[in-house]
Amino acid sequence: MFSIPGDPMMDKYAWHEPQWRVVRERMHLLPQAMLIVANRGTGKLGFASRLAGHLLCEADAQLRPCQDCKSCSMKDSGHHPDLHLLTTEAANETAVSFLGDHVQRYCADDRPKKGTKSKPSSIINVEQVRSVSRALQMTSARGGNRVCLVTPADALNINAANALLKILEEPFPGTYFILLTSQLHTLPPTVRSRCSVLNLQNPSLADSTSWLENGGEIDSNLARSLLTCGFGPLEVQQMFNSGSPDKLASFATELADVVGRGEASDLIASRLMEIGPRLGLRLIQQQLVRGLRISVGCEEPNDRLARVLRIGLGRDGCHRLYTKIGRYLHWPRGAVDERLFLEDIAWRLARSGAEGD
């Protein structure tokens, strides 16, 4: 279900319906550049794809997207000539694959020569933006609107962001830009200022669990544990599809047992490598936020790892570690020595004694 091109379920999530109705009613006022913000794994790309379908649909306004006209058929089958997608190789291999051939048109052409191994690129480069800019200067293939999706927008490097800014300052007639991000603060202020921001509603725990249960056989208790850790329902679904959700859930329990124990540093680093550094670090980062929220009374103190991190690191320590992890997650893959970075994080977690406030 997660990666089938044209699957209409990828466009619709119950928790987005109230906002979709509002956007649809105000479609005649839609700005040419919109920045959609939502947590990871909550379906913001599905919302954007649905919006793109409405803008490209050739039926009467009240029926859009009709899922029946030639334009809708081309979009859902993954090869609409007026739908342009800027994304990364890393994202291409996961959540955006349901958009079919659209993901291939502007793929970064910077891979090493054949025979060498490399990790998928996690940035959108300036050549991709220049390519889409040239394409948008051409006449619309279907004679209607053109839509450019940029996901994740925070993957734009500085040169790509500057190139996109030039287009956003003077957008081509009949062209709509839809940028998506889970990290609004990482986008250049100049790009943010050119877009109207739409903050999507995040699903409740009940909505997420219900959606996952309707999607297939899952362990509901394990799913709720991962959702409670801060992961979105689409991310949790991917974890179940990959067959390793229990490793990440058990990591939270294990980490709560060893925070502050100096001899556990190597164990923490090894476990992070085993479950996937970025997932593990995001779990830690989310629990750091919860620990800080507990300290100011914004959240119930019922999450053990969050409490342990808050007590073990102190408020300032939580802030510093959150920032350090955030920088790493935003860097392109391979930009730093991953093992060395994880060992540093593990050492900070394993230091004995609380820093206090």
Residue, then its C-alpha position, 0 to 999 in steps of 0.5 A: m500500500f505504501s508505494i503503489p503509484g496511483d493509489p488514491m489512499m495515499d491522497k487521503y487521511a481522515w485527520h486532514e479532511p477538515q483542513w482540506r475542506v477549508v482549502r478547497e472552499r478557498m481555492h480561488l484565493l490560493p497563493q502561487a507559493m504555499l509552504i505545508v508544514a507537518n510532522r514527519g510521517t503524517g501524510k503531508l505529501g498526500f495532502a499536497s498530492r491531492l492539492a496538485g490533483h485539484l489544480l491540474c484536474e480538467a473537470d468542473a471546479q466543484l468536482r475536482p479532483c474528479q479522478d476521471c478526466k485525462s489529467c487526473s488519470m495521468k497524474d495518478s499513473g505517475h506521468h503528468p507533464d505539468l506536475h514537476l517534482l523536486t526531491t532527493e534520492a533518499a526520499n525518492e526511495t521511500a515516501v515519494s515513490f507512489l508519485g511514479d515517474h514524476v520522481q525521475r524527471y529532475c533526479a540529481d545526476d551526481r552519483p559516482k561512476k558505476g561500480t562505486k557504492s554511495k548512499p542516496s543523496s539527501i539534498i536537492n541541488v541547484e541543478q535540479v532547481r535550474s532544470v525545473s525552472r527551464a521546464l516551467q518557462m515552456t508552455s503548459a503541456r495540457g494548456g492548464n495549470r502547472v504544479c511544482l512540488v518540493t519535498p522535503a523543502d529543508a533538503l534544498n542546499i543554499n544554492a538551490a534555495n537561492a535559485l528557487l527564491k528567484i522563481l518564487e519572486e516572479p512566478f510564472p503565470g498559472t504555476y503553483f509551488i507547493l513546498l513541504t517540510s517538517q522543519l520550518h526553522t531550517l528554511p531560509p527566511t527569504v524562502r519562507s517569506r515568499c510562501s503562505v504557510l499552512n500548518l497541517q493538523n497532526p493525527s491523534l493517537a487514536d486516529s493514528t492507531s485506527w489508520l494503522e489497524n485498517g491498513g493490515e495486521i499489526d501489533s497494536n500495543l507496539a504501534r502505540s508505543l512507537l506513536t507515543c515515542g513521536f513517530g508518525p503513523l506512516e513512519v510506523q507503517q514503514m517500520f512494520n513493513s520492514g519487519s523491525p519495529d520492535k527493535l526501535a521500541s525496545f531501544a527506548t526501554e533499554l536506553a532508559d535503563v542505562v542513561g547515566r551509566g558510564e560503562a554503557s557508552d559503547l552499548i548505546a553507540s552500537r545499538l544506535m548503529e544497529i537500529g539505524p542512527r537517524l531513527g534512533l537519534r530522532l527518538i532520543q531528540q523527541q524524548l528530550v523535548r518531552g522531558l523539557r515539557i514535563s519539567v514545565g508542566c506541559e506534559e504528564p510525567n508518564d514517559r520513563l525515558a523522557r523523565v530519565l533524560r530530563i533528570g540525568l542531563g538537566r535542562d541545559g544538557c537536554h537543550r544542548l543535546y537536542t541541538k547537537i542531534g538536530r544539526y547532525l540530522h540536517w547535515p547531508r548523509g556522509a558529511v561527518d564521521e557517523r560512528l564518531f558522532l554516535e560515540d560522542i552522543a553515547w558518551r553524553l548519555a552515559r555520563s554519570g550524575a545529573e548536571g542539575d539546573 
